[in-house]
C-alpha cells in the first residue's frame, strides 16, 4: 500500500510537471504556434497514469483544447489533433464531447477522413449521443456528396435517445436525394409502428406521405423525360405520357389530390406543392481545382 501511494504521488508530480512545462511553452507562443511534439501510445499513457486513465485523458484533452485554440492553428497545421484525440478517447471512451468537437474541427480543416473516423468511433462508444452520427451524416452529404451514406448515418442519429424531430426529417431528405425513397419509407413505417402519441404520429404520417410522393413522382419524372426525348416537347399532362406508352398507370396521390406536372416540369401533388430539390451536380458540390465544398450550396 505504501509503495502504491508513493507511485501515485510520483505520477501526480509527473503530470504537474508536464502542466508546468506546457505553461512555459505557452509563453513562447510568439515564436512558435502552440504545438505538441509527441503523442504517446495509449498503453504508455495508461501505464504512466498508474490506474488513473481518466486523469491522463483529462490532461491530454486539456492539451487538445490548447492545440485547437491556437490563433495560428491553420499556419501550424492540424497533424497532431487526430492522434491526440485518439489517445484521449482510448483512455476515456465515454468522452463524448471530445468526439464532437474534434469531428467538427477536423472536417472544417479539410481532414474529412480523420473527422469521419473519430465520429464513427464516438458513435460506437457513446451510442446515446445522437449528434455524433448526425455530424457524420453531414460530412457524407456536404463534403463527400454521398446522399445514401448520409441517410444511413442520419437514420442512426434519429434512433438515438433524445434526437430532435429535424433529424428524422433529414433522413427523408438524404435518402430521397440519394435515390433511395424506399429506404426512407421503410424507416418511417418502422418509426410509425413504434410511435404512440397522436402528435408524433401525425408528424411521422406526413413525412411518410412525402416519402411516398417522392418515390412516385421520381418515377413519373423519368417517364416525362422519356416522353420529352421522343416527342421533343413537354407533355400537357400525365394522361398524354400514359397514352404515349411511357406509363402503365398513374399512382394515387398520398396527399389526396392528383399528380400534376409543375411549371418546372417536375411532378407535384395538386394538394401539396413541396418537392425536395434534386441533388446538386458535381460542379455545384465542389469548387473547381480546390476540391472543397461550394459555399453557395443549399441545405437539403
Phi and psi in degrees as a GROMACS rama.xvg file:
@    title "Ramachandran Plot"
@    xaxis  label "Phi"
@    yaxis  label "Psi"
@TYPE xy
-63.279  -42.297  UNK-2
-61.9161  -40.9072  UNK-3
-62.4082  -41.9029  UNK-4
-63.3069  -39.3961  UNK-5
-63.4304  -44.0193  UNK-6
-63.6146  -41.6105  UNK-7
-63.3076  -40.9812  UNK-8
-61.2947  -42.3493  UNK-9
-62.6937  -38.0538  UNK-10
-64.2764  -43.5104  UNK-11
-64.1549  -38.8505  UNK-12
-61.9734  -42.5  UNK-13
-62.616  -43.1647  UNK-14
-66.4014  -39.7302  UNK-15
-63.3436  -40.2289  UNK-16
-62.9582  -38.185  UNK-17
-65.756  -38.8638  UNK-18
-64.2383  -42.827  UNK-19
-62.9309  -40.311  UNK-20
-62.654  -41.2914  UNK-21
-61.8087  -41.8025  UNK-22
-62.4599  -39.2722  UNK-23
-63.1066  -38.1436  UNK-24
-66.8876  -33.9407  UNK-25
-63.5959  -28.3169  UNK-26
-66.2633  -22.6428  UNK-27
-95.7864  17.5487  UNK-28
-62.5851  -25.6324  UNK-29
-66.6747  -28.6023  UNK-30
-85.4179  -33.6675  UNK-31
-148.571  131.026  UNK-32
-57.5356  144.129  UNK-33
-54.8056  126.297  UNK-34
-138.653  172.308  UNK-35
-124.345  122.269  UNK-36
-73.2295  -47.3773  UNK-37
-135.606  133.496  UNK-38
-106.947  112.299  UNK-39
-72.41  158.065  UNK-40
-62.9789  150.807  UNK-41
-59.3605  -37.198  UNK-42
-62.4097  -40.7156  UNK-43
-67.5985  -43.2403  UNK-44
-65.0121  -37.3305  UNK-45
-66.1676  -39.4545  UNK-46
-66.7292  -43.2037  UNK-47
-65.138  -30.4293  UNK-48
-72.1355  -13.2667  UNK-49
52.1203  52.5224  UNK-50
87.6864  9.4205  UNK-51
-124.009  62.0004  UNK-52
-63.1285  -30.924  UNK-53
-67.5333  -34.605  UNK-54
-63.3381  -44.8334  UNK-55
-64.1436  -40.0238  UNK-56
-61.1725  -42.3359  UNK-57
-65.8151  -38.0243  UNK-58
-62.005  -47.7654  UNK-59
-72.5207  -27.0563  UNK-60
-67.8592  -36.8618  UNK-61
-58.6064  -42.6877  UNK-62
-64.6527  -37.6975  UNK-63
-64.5845  -40.6762  UNK-64
-62.7845  -41.5481  UNK-65
-65.0367  -37.5644  UNK-66
-64.9573  -44.5355  UNK-67
-66.6459  -37.9839  UNK-68
-80.834  -1.99276  UNK-69
-59.46  123.693  UNK-70
-59.6441  -27.6634  UNK-71
-105.787  36.5415  UNK-72
-60.919  -41.4118  UNK-73
-65.1618  -34.43  UNK-74
-67.2689  -40.8625  UNK-75
-70.3171  -38.7098  UNK-76
100.754  172.141  UNK-77
-123.308  25.9161  UNK-78
-62.7361  -29.5891  UNK-79
-92.4977  -12.349  UNK-80
-65.8288  -47.4123  UNK-81
-62.6165  -50.9976  UNK-82
-62.919  -32.3413  UNK-83
-66.2779  -44.2687  UNK-84
-78.3808  -25.2551  UNK-85
-58.8982  -42.9844  UNK-86
-62.9952  -47.5335  UNK-87
-57.1302  -44.9542  UNK-88
-82.7009  -15.6646  UNK-89
-73.0967  -38.2268  UNK-90
-75.3862  -34.059  UNK-91
-137.514  83.51  UNK-92
-59.9648  -20.7831  UNK-93
-90.9225  10.2009  UNK-94
-77.5178  74.6944  UNK-95
-59.6638  -37.363  UNK-96
-65.2347  -34.0255  UNK-97
-66.6232  -37.9965  UNK-98
-61.1594  -44.7716  UNK-99
-64.6762  -52.5828  UNK-100
-62.7642  -46.2819  UNK-101
-65.6341  -39.7215  UNK-102
-58.6176  -42.5403  UNK-103
-69.3449  -45.4799  UNK-104
-63.376  -44.337  UNK-105
-65.4699  -41.998  UNK-106
-66.2275  -39.6241  UNK-107
-65.0553  -28.5334  UNK-108
-84.85  2.90535  UNK-109
85.1347  8.90029  UNK-110
-101.923  66.2082  UNK-111
-68.5884  -38.0016  UNK-112
-61.7269  -41.5708  UNK-113
-68.149  -39.7705  UNK-114
-60.0396  -46.1501  UNK-115
-59.2904  -43.3981  UNK-116
-63.4639  -42.977  UNK-117
-72.864  -34.5392  UNK-118
-69.1105  -37.6744  UNK-119
-67.8504  -38.36  UNK-120
-62.8966  -42.6346  UNK-121
-63.9799  -38.2714  UNK-122
-62.9309  -38.0538  UNK-123
-68.6669  -41.671  UNK-124
-88.1233  -26.4487  UNK-125
-130.105  69.2766  UNK-126
-66.03  -14.9425  UNK-127
-90.4063  7.21142  UNK-128
-103.121  91.8436  UNK-129
-61.5195  -27.1519  UNK-130
-64.1962  -24.3784  UNK-131
-70.5332  -53.2548  UNK-132
-66.6245  -25.8834  UNK-133
-66.8079  -41.9154  UNK-134
-66.6469  -34.4764  UNK-135
-65.2294  -38.0384  UNK-136
-63.5113  -40.5112  UNK-137
-60.976  -44.8478  UNK-138
-57.7417  -41.6811  UNK-139
-62.1749  -45.3004  UNK-140
-85.1634  -36.8865  UNK-141
-80.9718  -44.2251  UNK-142
-95.1932  -26.0308  UNK-143
-112.764  -13.9647  UNK-144
66.2475  24.8739  UNK-145
-104.478  91.2393  UNK-146
-71.0428  -34.186  UNK-147
-65.1026  -43.9135  UNK-148
-65.64  -36.7624  UNK-149
-60.701  -40.5066  UNK-150
-62.1379  -39.8991  UNK-151
-60.8461  -47.6492  UNK-152
-72.9552  -34.7222  UNK-153
-65.4684  -34.2724  UNK-154
-65.088  -40.7963  UNK-155
-61.472  -43.2567  UNK-156
-63.3143  -41.7502  UNK-157
-64.5881  -25.8344  UNK-158
-87.2238  -8.47907  UNK-159
-75.4393  148.794  UNK-160
-58.8418  135.805  UNK-161
80.8282  5.45613  UNK-162
-65.5282  131.623  UNK-163
-74.0375  168.391  UNK-164
-59.3811  -38.8126  UNK-165
-65.5588  -20.9302  UNK-166
-66.9328  -42.2926  UNK-167
-64.9151  -37.1482  UNK-168
-62.0886  -37.269  UNK-169
-70.7703  -28.2819  UNK-170
-56.617  -47.084  UNK-171
-61.1033  -46.2156  UNK-172
-62.3588  -46.6719  UNK-173
-65.0038  -45.9396  UNK-174
-64.9846  -40.8231  UNK-175
-62.932  -45.6629  UNK-176
-69.0896  -23.0275  UNK-177
-88.0828  7.4506  UNK-178
73.0585  26.6476  UNK-179
-126.148  54.1382  UNK-180
-59.7535  -32.4808  UNK-181
-61.4691  -37.5888  UNK-182
-65.7459  -39.2829  UNK-183
-64.3741  -40.9262  UNK-184
-63.0592  -46.138  UNK-185
-61.175  -43.3635  UNK-186
-60.6177  -48.3316  UNK-187
-68.9209  -33.6424  UNK-188
-64.4278  -38.9386  UNK-189
-66.9979  -40.1206  UNK-190
-62.8955  -43.0627  UNK-191
-62.7209  -39.8619  UNK-192
-64.3197  -27.1029  UNK-193
-98.6902  5.89829  UNK-194
-106.416  129.374  UNK-195
-110.648  -36.2078  UNK-196
-74.8988  143.308  UNK-197
-58.6804  -41.7245  UNK-198
-65.9122  -42.448  UNK-199
-65.8425  -41.1208  UNK-200
-61.6867  -39.4511  UNK-201
-61.9176  -43.1365  UNK-202
-65.3713  -42.8989  UNK-203
-67.3072  -39.5828  UNK-204
-61.1858  -37.7506  UNK-205
-66.2833  -41.4245  UNK-206
-64.8952  -37.5796  UNK-207
-65.7933  -41.0731  UNK-208
-62.0528  -38.0262  UNK-209
-65.1264  -40.4366  UNK-210
-64.5635  -40.6285  UNK-211
-64.3152  -41.3847  UNK-212
-61.2473  -44.935  UNK-213
-63.0073  -39.5259  UNK-214
-63.2193  -50.014  UNK-215
-69.7205  -43.0323  UNK-216
-65.594  -33.3545  UNK-217
-63.2872  -42.5132  UNK-218
-65.7094  -38.9105  UNK-219
-67.8174  -37.1069  UNK-220
-59.6838  -39.9802  UNK-221
-64.3531  -41.33  UNK-222
-63.9217  -39.3592  UNK-223
-64.2696  -41.3947  UNK-224
-61.7644  -39.7803  UNK-225
-65.9359  -39.6057  UNK-226
-60.6121  -48.0859  UNK-227
-63.1999  -36.9863  UNK-228
-65.2983  -37.9279  UNK-229
-83.3766  -43.8122  UNK-230
-87.9701  -29.9502  UNK-231
85.3609  18.5696  UNK-232
-153.601  160.265  UNK-233
-74.4823  131.83  UNK-234
-67.1363  146.735  UNK-235
-69.0214  -28.7635  UNK-236
-164.345  175.22  UNK-237
-72.0348  -24.048  UNK-238
-61.6424  -37.6063  UNK-239
-67.3291  -36.75  UNK-240
-65.2615  -39.7176  UNK-241
-70.114  -41.1079  UNK-242
-64.0436  -29.4568  UNK-243
-80.6922  -2.03349  UNK-244
90.4836  13.0654  UNK-245
-96.9177  -3.2297  UNK-246
-138.093  137.221  UNK-247
-81.5331  -38.0301  UNK-248
-159.63  159.026  UNK-249
-102.572  117.06  UNK-250
-67.8518  160.03  UNK-251
-69.1867  146.47  UNK-252
-78.4593  120.781  UNK-253
-65.6238  -14.8352  UNK-254
-92.3825  5.7439  UNK-255
88.2662  1.43614  UNK-256
-104.162  -139.221  UNK-257
-133.848  157.4  UNK-258
-78.9412  134.056  UNK-259
-131.147  163.563  UNK-260
-94.9212  120.025  UNK-261
-75.5282  173.779  UNK-262
-64.696  -21.8542  UNK-263
-89.9688  4.01796  UNK-264
86.8671  -1.76942  UNK-265
-97.5014  151.203  UNK-266
-78.1801  139.169  UNK-267
-138.94  167.644  UNK-268
-84.6544  144.09  UNK-269
-69.9949  -17.3843  UNK-270
-105.219  -4.83029  UNK-271
-156.07  106.625  UNK-272
-79.1483  -20.7907  UNK-273
-67.2597  133.439  UNK-274
-134.662  143.517  UNK-275
-65.8638  142.226  UNK-276
-65.9214  147.663  UNK-277
-64.202  156.844  UNK-278
-63.42  149.552  UNK-279
-68.1357  155.337  UNK-280
-77.5475  171.379  UNK-281
-59.926  -37.55  UNK-282
-69.1322  -28.0334  UNK-283
-78.7535  -29.0775  UNK-284
-74.6908  -36.3681  UNK-285
-129.083  141.348  UNK-286
-74.3645  128.479  UNK-287
-54.9456  139.261  UNK-288
71.3144  -9.0838  UNK-289
-110.276  -24.244  UNK-290
66.5425  23.7124  UNK-291
-111.685  152.029  UNK-292
-60.8357  142.506  UNK-293
-70.5326  139.389  UNK-294
-70.0239  -20.4717  UNK-295
-88.4042  4.77062  UNK-296
-65.5223  137.053  UNK-297
-87.4075  154.062  UNK-298
-68.2633  166.418  UNK-299
